């Protein structure tokens, strides 16, 4: 007959506690996956003067011993209950937890950027555990290695923050009590294949079921293993929104049905963690956590090496299908040693079990995934932050118009372009290439809200003034003013639109620090009720593709200090209802490429102070409806390069106050349709350099006083006068074809 297993004993040690020997009266240890363990010990000591308060914060160990096998439990004492004396013993209760559990007492708000979950966990856990001489084992999982662009711990304990991140990644954690390191090690696992087998007293991982008298059996055994089936969700669906691809919602699904082909799906949304997310894996892990409780084993036993994330096999079960490998998820260890209490020897029951446990387990084929039980902290309502960026810049923005901010709650602010992730800025309108665009600048205090309250998803919702950034218009004196005033980048000045709403002084004021451009695709109407004044420091250019109409109800005055050029490609029409006055202080040049026509309905006066010259390249024609008078105070000259002609329908009078000369370089011809009279107030002469001739058709009469010479067309010549003298320096011949009559009162010859 085989020997029963040996009884369990306990050894407690406090490494840096009081110098006293403690014995374990009672022990209760609760361990489970994804939670800190808790060890409650009722200790007794005969050192009555022990300062039990010194146990608080001490590193300690509990050894659970059966024969030559020992299972250690390491931790930190975080609670001490002084119970007083019993007989000659001092009694004290202590609670032992892993050093990791003490991270629940540290609450922080901070930002992690471009770090994976494993890197974040390491950054949070390692320095804190190092204070207690503890270590961290991230395991060999590839999960949690994808960098997150932005991850916030917000008013959250270090413990909850780390545990939540691991839940999001589907990574389980537990504690390995490493005898070689003499402390508990926080260990991460993702695959059940990473679990270690338990070791029974015979070295195997097999545990038999012994319904009664398990402590008398030759191996550690189970008092029973109950199996529970539970209806759970069978599928998960995740939907996320990617603002970079807003028209393509991100769906991730892990499908599944129960044995009756029924689907019970959990739909979650807005869980996206980083820019490149593994949505399908997350949905699968979420489903794994929900379905884990669907096949659950519960039992009792006395295997001291049972602990979370270890495996064992069952034998001698009523159901052969349950004689499989199981993974332990939770264990509650209980132990009692009544014999350590002095004065109670008569009441000892030496045959009573000194150790027993209850446990929960799942088939090892079911991946152990953490249930998402730690809620993500929410930041409901707005808060403010300061816009930040690299040194020397005034505006720091990416291609999406996002900015970076420094939150006021961060304990160690960097106040540079690494202070936060790129944060989108809310605009009043945001269309496809149209809408509002105002980028908050470095140093501004902005209002930040978080989408769905998620601190990992900030959005800038506006700006506020503060003690350093004052209003552009002094308060309260300018309280009636409203407007938009910008600030020139890398310079001095601003652009501004300002509204004054004070009664009787209403004003809309605009200021452009440099250029102002306005584009109107169709019509523009400007209506000014009173005056309009425009002052231009340099040039004004108007380009009008079609027509321009200006209507002036009163006067129109333009003063031009320099030159004025007017160019009309086609026609120009100027209509003046009354008078036009032009005053030109210098010269006037007018060039007309084709014809020119001036029509004056009534009279026209032209006054030239000095000279006037008219040059016509071709024909020059004037038509006067009535009379025309030309008066020259000085000389007047008419010159024609070819022929010249003066023609009047009636009379022409040519009169000179002094001399009148008609001169032709070749001939002069004068012709009258009827009479022609040449009258001289004094002498009258006709002179020719060569021949002379007077040719009349009927008769010619030359008369001077009483003397007269009459010549008729029949050849009759009559010379009449008082005394007639014919004198020749040479010969005088008198010859008649007919008769020659000489008659006188006296005729003398020589």
C-alpha positions as MATLAB code, in Angstrom:
seq = 'XXXXXXXXXXXXXXXXXXXXXXXXXXXXXXXXXXXXXXXXXXXXXXXXXXXXXXXXXXXXXXXXXXXXXXXXXXXXXXXXXXXXXXXXXXXXXXXXXXXXXXXXXXXXXXXXXXXXXXXXXXXXXXXXXXXXXXXXXXXXXXXXXXXXXXXXXXXXXXXXXXXXXXXXXXXXXXXXXXXXXXXXXXXXXXXXXXXXXXXXXXXXXXXXXXXXXXXXXXXXXXXXXXXXXXXXXXXXXXXXXXXXXXXXXXXXXXXXXXXXXXXXXXXXXXXXXXXXXXXXXXXXXXXXXXXXXXXXXXXXXXXXXXXXXXXXXXXXXXXXXXXXXXXXXXXXXXXXXXXXXXXXXXXXXXXXXXXXXXXXXXXXXXXXXXXXXXXXXXXXXXXXXXXXXXXXXXXXXXXXXXXXXXXXXXXXXXXXXXXXXXXXXXXXXXXXXXXXXXXXXXXXXXXXXXXXXXXXXXXXXXXXXXXXXXXXXXXXXXXXXXXXXXXXXXXXXXXXXXXXXXXXXXXXXXXXXXXXXXXXXXXXXXXXXXXXXXXXXXXXXXXXXXXXXXXXXXXXXXXXXXXXXXXXXXXXXXXXXXXXXXXXXXXXXXXXXXXXXXXXXXXXXXXXXXXXXXXXXXXXXXXXXXXXXXXXXXXXXXXXXXXXXXXXXXXXXXXXXXXXXXXXXXXXXXXXXXXXXXXXXXXXXXXXXXXXXXXXXXXXXXXXXXXXXXXXXXXXXXXXXXXXXXXXXXXXXXXXXXXXXXXXXXXXXX';
ca = [
       0.000    0.000    0.000;
       1.397    3.416   -1.013;
       2.163    6.119    1.534;
      -0.087    9.207    1.706;
       1.334   12.548    0.754;
       3.003   14.560    3.444;
       1.311   17.432    5.131;
       1.998   21.039    4.117;
       4.020   23.428    6.232;
       4.553   27.160    5.889;
       7.569   29.391    6.392;
       7.226   33.187    6.450;
      10.167   35.556    6.112;
      10.279   39.344    6.099;
      13.568   40.356    4.539;
      13.683   43.922    5.782;
      11.081   43.734    8.545;
      11.501   43.537   12.312;
      13.956   41.030   13.756;
      11.406   38.447   14.861;
      10.344   34.931   13.931;
       6.763   34.607   12.727;
       4.751   31.447   12.271;
       1.759   31.144    9.961;
      -1.531   30.434   11.652;
      -3.798   31.052    8.652;
      -3.144   31.702    5.019;
      -5.355   32.761    2.130;
      -3.852   33.435   -1.292;
      -5.958   34.507   -4.287;
      -4.266   34.451   -7.694;
      -5.817   34.996  -11.090;
      -4.878   35.929  -14.604;
      -4.780   39.672  -15.332;
      -4.984   40.744  -11.696;
      -2.542   41.262   -8.820;
      -2.537   38.417   -6.320;
      -3.498   38.978   -2.687;
      -1.995   36.986    0.188;
      -3.599   37.303    3.620;
      -1.567   35.913    6.516;
      -2.370   35.556   10.193;
       1.001   35.468   11.920;
       2.039   34.756   15.496;
       5.314   35.331   17.268;
       6.630   34.832   20.756;
       8.685   38.024   20.410;
       6.157   40.146   22.240;
       8.124   43.358   21.824;
       8.115   43.143   18.037;
       7.421   46.466   16.339;
       4.809   45.120   13.942;
       4.477   48.487   12.183;
       7.910   47.843   10.699;
       6.369   45.096    8.602;
       4.595   47.690    6.436;
       6.335   48.005    3.085;
       8.721   45.124    3.786;
       9.556   42.585    1.111;
       8.601   39.133    2.296;
       8.119   35.551    1.202;
       5.881   32.633    2.046;
       7.106   29.111    1.398;
       4.422   26.460    0.941;
       6.270   23.199    1.546;
       5.254   19.612    0.970;
       8.096   17.171    1.548;
      10.974   18.221   -0.673;
       8.794   20.439   -2.877;
       8.417   24.115   -2.150;
       6.236   26.679   -3.840;
       7.314   30.268   -2.958;
       5.165   33.392   -2.902;
       6.961   36.735   -2.946;
       5.543   40.194   -2.425;
       5.374   43.426   -0.490;
       3.423   43.874    2.736;
       0.981   46.710    2.113;
      -1.255   46.302    5.192;
      -0.563   45.382    8.821;
      -3.317   44.687   11.388;
      -2.123   44.512   14.986;
      -4.398   41.975   16.801;
      -2.876   41.921   20.267;
      -1.773   38.998   22.506;
      -2.953   35.433   22.992;
      -1.286   33.696   25.946;
       2.400   34.283   25.276;
       2.094   35.132   21.588;
       1.699   38.352   19.615;
      -0.784   38.109   16.727;
      -0.685   40.222   13.583;
      -2.408   40.035   10.212;
      -0.626   41.185    7.073;
      -1.612   41.554    3.447;
       0.976   40.785    0.819;
       0.659   42.013   -2.759;
       3.004   42.175   -5.741;
       5.004   45.361   -6.096;
       3.043   45.915   -9.305;
      -0.152   46.281   -7.242;
       1.344   49.318   -5.542;
       1.262   51.098   -8.893;
      -2.444   51.549   -8.171;
      -1.353   54.169   -5.657;
       0.345   56.236   -8.358;
      -1.991   58.325  -10.526;
      -0.583   60.202  -13.464;
      -1.459   62.082  -16.631;
       1.128   61.900  -19.387;
       1.586   61.353  -23.096;
       3.445   58.629  -24.987;
       4.163   59.085  -28.683;
       5.364   56.709  -31.377;
       5.808   53.902  -28.875;
       4.421   50.379  -28.883;
       2.371   49.082  -25.971;
       5.270   46.911  -24.856;
       7.557   49.948  -24.896;
       5.021   51.985  -22.932;
       4.514   49.205  -20.381;
       8.257   48.858  -19.986;
       8.683   52.628  -19.568;
       6.032   52.725  -16.841;
       6.705   49.454  -15.047;
      10.455   48.960  -15.001;
      11.472   52.073  -13.039;
       8.631   51.629  -10.538;
       9.310   47.936   -9.968;
      13.003   48.697   -9.725;
      12.321   50.706   -6.580;
      11.205   47.433   -4.933;
      13.922   45.312   -6.522;
      11.442   43.682   -8.907;
      11.718   42.890  -12.603;
       9.465   42.661  -15.623;
       9.346   39.932  -18.282;
       7.640   41.044  -21.532;
       7.700   37.512  -22.895;
       8.188   36.634  -26.539;
       4.874   37.815  -27.950;
       4.782   39.794  -31.178;
       1.601   41.450  -29.986;
       1.902   44.977  -28.703;
       4.900   45.802  -30.882;
       3.060   48.074  -33.344;
       3.868   51.707  -32.489;
       0.995   53.902  -31.431;
       1.293   57.428  -32.709;
      -0.360   58.802  -29.573;
      -1.324   57.231  -26.259;
      -2.444   59.113  -23.151;
      -2.503   58.127  -19.513;
      -5.178   60.461  -18.197;
      -5.963   60.714  -14.474;
      -5.289   57.008  -14.317;
      -3.229   54.916  -11.955;
      -0.129   53.320  -13.372;
      -1.639   49.902  -12.669;
      -4.917   50.590  -14.445;
      -3.119   52.233  -17.353;
      -0.791   49.295  -17.955;
      -3.516   46.706  -17.435;
      -5.863   48.548  -19.803;
      -3.265   48.703  -22.560;
      -2.595   44.984  -22.216;
      -6.330   44.274  -22.369;
      -6.563   46.331  -25.570;
      -3.747   44.301  -27.097;
      -5.169   40.968  -25.978;
      -2.100   40.212  -23.840;
      -2.534   38.352  -20.544;
      -0.331   38.825  -17.523;
       0.410   37.009  -14.311;
       3.163   36.662  -11.728;
       5.935   34.122  -11.702;
       7.432   33.618   -8.239;
      11.033   33.065   -9.230;
      12.993   31.294   -6.515;
      16.271   32.157   -8.178;
      15.499   35.887   -8.235;
      13.745   35.714   -4.871;
      10.910   37.968   -6.028;
       7.750   37.909   -8.075;
       8.158   38.696  -11.779;
       5.426   40.401  -13.783;
       5.162   38.213  -16.885;
       3.231   38.740  -20.117;
       1.806   35.929  -22.239;
      -0.153   35.800  -25.453;
      -0.207   32.128  -26.393;
      -1.267   29.246  -24.147;
       1.757   27.378  -25.422;
       3.845   29.624  -23.184;
       2.236   28.141  -20.033;
       4.246   25.784  -17.826;
       2.978   22.412  -16.622;
       2.415   21.959  -12.907;
       4.490   19.358  -11.084;
       2.736   16.770   -8.935;
       4.665   14.937   -6.258;
       5.585   12.344   -8.838;
       6.875   15.033  -11.203;
       4.013   14.646  -13.676;
       1.376   17.202  -14.709;
      -1.429   14.693  -14.183;
      -3.835   15.134  -11.296;
      -6.319   12.403  -10.357;
      -9.779   13.009   -8.941;
     -10.201   11.587   -5.443;
     -13.654   12.353   -4.113;
     -12.862   11.590   -0.445;
      -9.646   11.405    1.537;
      -7.513   13.257   -0.960;
      -4.920   13.967    1.746;
      -4.475   10.236    2.246;
      -3.737    9.627   -1.419;
      -0.184    9.142   -2.608;
      -0.339   12.093   -4.966;
      -1.807   15.517   -4.859;
      -5.338   15.244   -6.149;
      -8.586   17.004   -6.952;
     -11.677   16.624   -4.838;
     -13.662   17.182   -8.018;
     -13.833   19.126  -11.280;
     -17.130   20.698  -12.226;
     -17.696   21.776  -15.788;
     -19.879   24.742  -16.657;
     -21.182   25.688  -20.089;
     -22.324   29.283  -20.397;
     -24.085   31.067  -23.201;
     -21.834   33.912  -24.363;
     -21.502   36.282  -27.257;
     -20.323   34.436  -30.348;
     -19.070   37.215  -32.618;
     -17.715   40.734  -32.581;
     -17.881   43.597  -35.058;
     -15.706   46.688  -34.808;
     -16.192   49.809  -36.893;
     -13.775   52.701  -36.933;
     -13.548   56.001  -38.784;
     -10.370   57.055  -40.536;
     -10.534   60.790  -41.175;
      -7.880   60.434  -43.862;
     -10.247   58.114  -45.753;
     -13.651   59.364  -44.571;
     -15.575   57.627  -47.352;
     -14.231   54.194  -46.444;
     -15.425   53.044  -42.979;
     -13.172   50.444  -41.375;
     -15.025   47.252  -40.523;
     -13.362   44.412  -38.618;
     -15.326   41.277  -37.846;
     -14.725   38.045  -35.980;
     -17.643   35.814  -36.904;
     -18.918   32.860  -34.933;
     -21.992   30.823  -33.956;
     -23.015   28.581  -31.120;
     -23.789   24.881  -31.488;
     -27.304   25.783  -32.641;
     -26.015   28.040  -35.432;
     -27.085   31.187  -33.626;
     -25.093   34.388  -33.640;
     -24.912   36.815  -30.749;
     -22.708   39.638  -31.869;
     -21.155   42.502  -29.910;
     -20.791   45.668  -31.973;
     -18.183   48.211  -30.866;
     -17.086   51.383  -32.553;
     -14.496   54.127  -32.264;
     -11.813   51.874  -30.789;
      -9.102   52.795  -33.275;
      -5.808   53.185  -31.469;
      -3.257   54.234  -34.019;
      -2.912   55.230  -37.653;
      -2.149   51.720  -38.940;
      -4.380   49.499  -36.811;
      -4.848   45.717  -36.880;
      -8.620   45.760  -36.680;
      -9.217   42.091  -37.504;
      -6.832   40.902  -34.774;
      -8.476   43.194  -32.262;
     -11.932   41.903  -33.128;
     -10.694   38.323  -32.800;
      -9.107   38.991  -29.418;
     -12.221   40.766  -28.237;
     -14.265   37.734  -29.207;
     -11.785   35.460  -27.424;
     -12.226   37.347  -24.178;
     -16.023   37.184  -24.453;
     -16.199   33.467  -25.244;
     -13.611   32.344  -22.694;
     -16.233   31.890  -19.977;
     -18.311   29.621  -22.224;
     -16.371   26.510  -21.164;
     -15.206   26.808  -17.589;
     -14.008   24.272  -15.075;
     -14.232   24.671  -11.283;
     -12.697   22.393   -8.750;
     -11.015   21.813   -5.416;
      -7.740   20.154   -4.672;
      -4.500   20.168   -2.760;
      -1.942   20.734   -5.525;
       0.333   23.406   -4.067;
       1.851   24.278   -7.473;
      -1.482   25.341   -8.950;
      -1.178   28.941  -10.091;
      -2.499   31.025  -13.006;
      -1.075   30.315  -16.441;
      -0.035   26.774  -15.587;
      -1.523   23.626  -17.092;
      -2.493   20.170  -15.850;
      -4.268   17.033  -17.026;
      -7.124   15.239  -15.286;
      -7.529   11.549  -14.797;
     -10.273    9.424  -13.225;
     -13.010   11.905  -14.202;
     -16.583   10.756  -14.736;
     -16.496   12.210  -18.242;
     -13.745   11.016  -20.478;
     -14.070   14.111  -22.687;
     -12.942   16.215  -19.744;
      -9.755   14.254  -19.249;
      -7.879   16.840  -21.259;
      -5.288   19.474  -20.602;
      -6.544   22.507  -18.698;
      -5.148   26.008  -18.200;
      -5.622   27.517  -14.769;
      -7.075   31.054  -14.699;
      -7.753   31.504  -10.986;
      -6.707   29.806   -7.734;
      -7.678   30.480   -4.150;
      -5.291   28.817   -1.692;
      -6.284   28.360    1.963;
      -4.216   26.975    4.787;
      -4.455   26.697    8.541;
      -1.946   25.588   11.193;
      -3.792   25.517   14.532;
      -0.852   23.864   16.238;
       1.188   27.066   16.132;
      -1.058   28.644   18.754;
       0.287   28.028   22.262;
      -2.218   26.866   24.864;
      -4.450   25.202   22.289;
      -2.696   21.838   22.108;
      -5.741   20.003   23.419;
      -7.833   21.413   20.577;
      -5.502   20.466   17.752;
      -6.886   18.264   15.052;
      -3.736   16.933   13.533;
      -5.629   15.035   10.826;
      -7.328   18.167    9.471;
      -6.023   19.342    6.049;
      -3.492   22.120    6.374;
      -3.852   23.176    2.725;
      -6.684   23.208    0.192;
      -7.455   25.209   -2.907;
     -10.322   26.054   -5.220;
      -9.603   26.903   -8.805;
     -11.021   27.836  -12.190;
      -9.682   26.599  -15.483;
     -10.397   26.481  -19.204;
      -9.475   23.946  -21.873;
      -5.958   24.737  -22.955;
      -7.135   24.833  -26.576;
      -9.040   28.053  -25.804;
      -6.656   31.039  -25.944;
      -6.741   32.934  -22.683;
      -7.558   36.513  -23.576;
      -8.159   39.291  -21.080;
     -11.696   40.523  -20.683;
     -11.920   44.253  -21.236;
     -12.969   45.244  -17.770;
     -10.946   48.393  -17.165;
     -12.740   51.356  -18.723;
     -10.735   53.882  -20.627;
     -10.677   57.201  -18.754;
     -12.866   59.823  -20.360;
     -12.193   63.532  -20.591;
     -15.655   64.997  -20.906;
     -15.899   68.694  -21.512;
     -13.308   71.079  -22.912;
      -9.930   72.006  -21.511;
      -7.272   74.392  -22.717;
      -3.719   73.947  -23.948;
      -0.983   76.085  -25.478;
       0.057   75.783  -29.122;
       3.715   74.770  -29.433;
       6.273   74.080  -32.135;
       9.986   74.179  -32.952;
      12.063   77.103  -31.747;
      12.074   80.033  -34.154;
       8.738   79.225  -35.787;
       5.502   81.158  -35.405;
       3.243   78.653  -37.143;
       3.836   74.905  -36.938;
       1.463   72.852  -39.055;
       1.418   69.710  -41.207;
      -0.170   69.065  -44.595;
      -3.548   68.491  -42.951;
      -3.541   71.774  -41.052;
      -2.938   69.995  -37.739;
      -1.065   71.595  -34.869;
       0.678   70.488  -31.685;
      -0.146   71.651  -28.178;
       1.209   71.541  -24.674;
      -1.425   70.397  -22.187;
      -1.322   72.248  -18.898;
      -1.730   69.053  -16.890;
       1.460   67.373  -18.097;
       3.920   67.104  -15.215;
       7.058   67.559  -17.310;
       6.082   69.828  -20.198;
       8.432   69.922  -23.176;
       6.783   72.935  -24.822;
       8.096   72.035  -28.266;
       7.033   70.109  -31.350;
       7.164   66.821  -29.421;
       4.616   67.844  -26.777;
       1.653   66.141  -28.418;
       0.526   64.357  -31.513;
      -0.681   66.284  -34.553;
      -4.142   67.525  -33.601;
      -6.860   68.473  -36.041;
      -8.329   71.955  -35.760;
     -12.055   72.531  -35.960;
     -13.092   75.074  -38.591;
     -16.552   76.599  -39.060;
     -16.656   75.148  -42.576;
     -14.540   72.357  -44.028;
     -15.313   71.353  -47.610;
     -13.308   69.866  -50.457;
     -10.860   72.695  -50.979;
     -13.212   75.326  -49.572;
     -14.282   76.594  -46.165;
     -12.641   78.461  -43.284;
      -8.907   78.334  -42.634;
      -7.523   79.815  -39.427;
      -4.455   78.047  -38.024;
      -3.770   78.642  -34.310;
      -0.260   79.955  -33.852;
       2.474   79.071  -31.404;
       1.779   80.627  -28.023;
      -1.984   80.782  -28.430;
      -4.190   79.193  -25.795;
      -6.623   76.845  -27.503;
      -9.688   74.939  -26.364;
      -9.289   71.175  -26.764;
     -12.054   68.608  -26.681;
     -11.777   64.846  -27.031;
     -13.866   62.820  -29.458;
     -16.239   60.652  -27.436;
     -14.243   61.773  -24.392;
     -11.235   59.729  -25.541;
      -7.980   61.430  -24.417;
      -6.204   59.694  -27.304;
      -8.347   61.613  -29.816;
      -8.006   65.345  -29.126;
      -9.401   68.057  -31.364;
      -8.834   71.804  -31.141;
     -12.192   73.536  -30.905;
     -11.221   77.196  -30.667;
      -8.968   79.772  -29.036;
      -9.196   81.926  -25.910;
      -7.385   85.048  -24.768;
      -5.389   85.074  -21.545;
      -3.133   87.248  -19.431;
      -0.374   87.223  -22.059;
      -2.526   87.265  -25.173;
      -4.888   90.234  -24.792;
      -7.818   91.202  -26.982;
      -6.926   93.275  -30.077;
      -9.317   95.965  -28.834;
      -8.919   97.100  -25.241;
     -11.604   95.941  -22.860;
     -13.961   97.262  -21.643;
     -13.404  100.545  -23.487;
     -13.727   98.985  -26.945;
     -16.460   96.536  -26.031;
     -18.555   97.687  -29.003;
     -15.830   96.628  -31.433;
     -15.720   93.208  -33.071;
     -13.494   91.901  -35.789;
     -10.678   89.769  -37.104;
      -7.105   90.955  -36.689;
      -4.189   88.829  -37.832;
      -0.498   89.230  -37.102;
       2.182   89.328  -39.789;
       4.524   86.344  -39.678;
       8.211   87.250  -39.380;
       7.334   90.920  -39.591;
       5.336   93.711  -38.078;
       1.784   94.576  -38.994;
      -1.542   92.897  -39.489;
      -4.539   92.384  -41.722;
      -7.803   93.383  -40.117;
     -11.572   93.523  -40.496;
     -13.216   95.509  -37.730;
     -16.826   96.271  -36.871;
     -17.823   99.216  -34.713;
     -21.362   98.840  -33.399;
     -21.581  101.893  -31.147;
     -24.842  103.679  -31.946;
     -24.249  106.622  -34.282;
     -20.631  105.552  -34.917;
     -21.202  102.285  -36.765;
     -18.276  101.405  -38.993;
     -16.854   98.542  -41.038;
     -13.080   98.956  -41.266;
     -10.668   96.894  -43.347;
      -6.879   96.967  -43.367;
      -4.450   95.053  -45.603;
      -0.857   95.159  -44.392;
       0.411   94.791  -47.939;
      -1.653   93.648  -50.927;
      -5.430   93.331  -51.218;
      -6.916   91.355  -54.096;
     -10.610   90.937  -54.840;
     -12.006   88.601  -57.507;
     -15.691   88.749  -58.525;
     -16.674   86.061  -61.031;
     -19.891   87.823  -62.070;
     -21.420   91.119  -60.920;
     -20.368   93.480  -58.156;
     -22.539   96.253  -56.794;
     -21.255   99.028  -54.566;
     -23.723  101.473  -53.057;
     -22.494  104.437  -51.006;
     -25.171  106.562  -49.344;
     -23.021  109.670  -48.908;
     -19.379  110.393  -49.737;
     -16.654  108.066  -50.903;
     -12.965  108.899  -50.704;
     -10.109  106.883  -52.175;
      -6.419  107.631  -51.644;
      -3.812  105.647  -53.602;
      -0.147  106.047  -52.719;
       1.208  104.797  -56.049;
      -0.591  103.539  -59.170;
      -4.193  102.691  -60.063;
      -4.900  100.269  -62.879;
      -8.405   99.396  -64.069;
      -8.824   96.625  -66.648;
     -12.394   96.347  -67.967;
     -13.052   93.650  -70.551;
     -16.292   95.166  -71.813;
     -18.080   98.395  -70.962;
     -17.672  101.044  -68.286;
     -20.390  103.479  -67.262;
     -19.953  106.305  -64.788;
     -22.946  108.399  -63.784;
     -22.275  111.543  -61.763;
     -25.333  113.327  -60.385;
     -23.451  116.544  -59.636;
     -19.972  117.709  -60.541;
     -17.011  115.596  -61.663;
     -13.529  116.842  -60.948;
     -10.211  115.130  -61.565;
      -6.828  116.627  -60.642;
      -3.820  114.981  -62.301;
      -0.421  116.204  -61.153;
       1.511  114.363  -63.849;
       0.501  113.117  -67.292;
      -2.789  111.647  -68.451;
      -2.951  109.111  -71.274;
      -6.287  108.031  -72.721;
      -6.348  105.248  -75.294;
      -9.610  104.197  -76.985;
      -9.370  101.188  -79.303;
     -12.659  101.929  -81.066;
     -14.910  104.957  -80.770;
     -15.219  107.695  -78.166;
     -18.347  109.734  -77.648;
     -18.483  112.684  -75.281;
     -21.827  114.368  -74.693;
     -21.976  117.599  -72.705;
     -25.461  118.995  -72.126;
     -24.169  122.492  -71.428;
     -20.661  123.912  -71.630;
     -17.156  122.476  -71.908;
     -14.161  124.427  -70.705;
     -10.654  123.152  -71.372;
      -7.586  124.871  -70.022;
      -4.179  123.607  -71.144;
      -1.237  125.341  -69.519;
       1.308  123.902  -71.942;
       1.080  122.323  -75.382;
      -1.692  120.281  -76.897;
      -0.970  117.591  -79.467;
      -3.815  115.744  -81.129;
      -3.320  113.019  -83.697;
      -6.229  111.495  -85.611;
      -5.410  108.449  -87.723;
      -8.455  108.827  -89.974;
     -11.081  111.548  -90.242;
     -12.103  114.270  -87.817;
     -15.455  115.987  -87.644;
     -16.426  118.838  -85.358;
     -20.050  119.969  -85.435;
     -21.070  123.152  -83.633;
     -24.811  123.755  -83.779;
     -24.536  127.465  -83.010;
     -21.384  129.549  -82.854;
     -17.762  128.526  -82.355;
     -14.976  130.781  -81.161;
     -11.311  129.875  -81.323;
      -8.746  132.195  -79.776;
      -5.040  131.565  -80.308;
      -2.747  133.855  -78.329;
       0.248  133.563  -80.647;
       0.528  131.316  -83.675;
      -1.729  128.731  -85.219;
      -0.669  126.360  -87.939;
      -2.925  123.994  -89.823;
      -1.287  121.364  -91.996;
      -3.387  119.161  -94.260;
      -1.665  116.359  -96.109;
      -4.379  116.099  -98.761;
      -7.517  117.991  -99.585;
      -8.655  120.784  -97.263;
     -12.272  121.812  -97.551;
     -14.344  124.266  -95.570;
     -18.059  124.913  -95.886;
     -19.688  127.885  -94.178;
     -23.455  128.086  -94.136;
     -23.532  131.884  -93.916;
     -20.699  134.394  -93.884;
     -17.092  133.745  -93.024;
     -14.699  136.401  -91.830;
     -10.966  136.012  -91.456;
      -9.147  138.827  -89.733;
      -5.408  138.914  -89.250;
      -4.053  141.655  -87.009;
      -0.717  141.216  -88.669;
       0.164  139.758  -92.039;
      -1.808  137.028  -93.767;
      -0.402  134.540  -96.210;
      -2.131  131.960  -98.370;
       0.151  129.420 -100.046;
      -0.866  126.495 -102.233;
       1.596  123.923 -103.495;
      -0.428  123.503 -106.698;
      -3.383  125.479 -107.884;
      -5.470  127.720 -105.698;
      -9.088  128.691 -106.169;
     -11.386  131.176 -104.435;
     -14.987  130.823 -105.529;
     -18.090  132.568 -104.218;
     -21.658  132.173 -105.335;
     -21.997  135.974 -105.385;
     -19.443  138.680 -104.684;
     -15.816  138.527 -103.649;
     -14.159  141.556 -102.161;
     -10.385  141.654 -101.797;
      -9.329  144.762  -99.910;
      -6.011  145.872  -98.508;
      -5.561  148.848  -96.209;
      -2.356  149.537  -98.075;
      -1.032  147.653 -101.043;
      -2.572  144.715 -102.810;
      -0.319  142.640 -105.012;
      -1.349  139.863 -107.354;
       1.659  137.989 -108.670;
       1.936  134.894 -110.808;
       5.276  133.340 -111.588;
       3.916  132.414 -115.045;
       0.561  133.834 -116.019;
      -2.186  135.736 -114.304;
      -5.633  135.317 -115.735;
      -8.570  137.354 -114.526;
     -12.027  136.653 -115.893;
     -15.445  138.128 -115.258;
     -18.669  136.701 -116.547;
     -19.927  140.213 -117.204;
     -18.276  143.464 -116.249;
     -14.842  143.892 -114.747;
     -13.790  147.149 -113.180;
     -10.298  148.042 -112.002;
     -10.322  151.251 -109.965;
      -7.327  153.010 -108.456;
      -7.711  155.872 -106.032;
      -4.454  157.267 -107.329;
      -2.212  156.181 -110.143;
      -3.067  153.177 -112.269;
      -0.517  151.336 -114.313;
      -0.213  148.241 -116.451;
       3.289  147.042 -117.138;
       4.702  144.028 -118.906;
       8.274  142.972 -119.382;
       7.541  141.968 -122.936;
       4.378  142.224 -124.941;
       1.047  143.596 -123.824;
      -2.413  143.124 -125.228;
      -5.943  144.219 -124.423;
      -8.479  142.193 -126.410;
     -12.164  143.196 -126.425;
     -14.905  141.612 -128.518;
     -17.049  144.760 -129.209;
     -15.187  147.901 -128.328;
     -12.440  149.222 -126.131;
     -12.497  152.698 -124.679;
      -9.519  154.288 -122.981;
     -10.592  157.484 -121.243;
      -8.778  160.000 -119.130;
     -10.738  163.110 -118.345;
     -11.818  164.602 -121.690;
      -9.339  162.484 -123.613;
     -10.659  159.253 -125.032;
      -9.540  156.448 -127.298;
     -12.328  154.335 -128.693;
     -11.672  151.119 -130.598;
     -14.509  149.115 -132.098;
     -14.681  145.607 -133.439;
     -15.250  146.965 -136.979;
     -11.791  148.470 -136.804;
     -12.892  152.022 -136.169;
     -10.592  153.899 -133.844;
     -11.596  157.222 -132.449;
      -9.132  159.422 -130.628;
     -10.751  162.326 -128.914;
      -9.267  165.047 -126.825;
      -8.489  168.679 -126.571;
      -4.944  168.740 -127.677;
      -3.617  165.655 -129.322;
       0.071  165.225 -129.819;
       1.640  162.424 -131.747;
       5.322  162.351 -131.280;
       7.778  159.764 -132.295;
      11.478  159.649 -131.694;
      11.741  158.015 -135.044;
       9.361  157.845 -137.960;
       5.630  158.215 -137.740;
       3.727  156.631 -140.562;
       0.136  157.389 -141.218;
      -1.292  155.060 -143.777;
      -4.840  154.433 -144.782;
      -6.167  151.879 -147.156;
      -9.008  154.248 -147.919;
      -9.243  157.946 -147.496;
      -7.034  159.880 -145.116;
      -8.694  162.996 -143.815;
      -6.892  165.642 -141.839;
      -9.161  168.377 -140.609;
      -8.366  171.253 -138.324;
      -8.671  174.962 -138.040;
      -5.147  175.053 -139.036;
      -2.836  172.346 -140.323;
       0.846  173.003 -140.078;
       3.543  170.951 -141.661;
       7.126  171.447 -140.575;
];
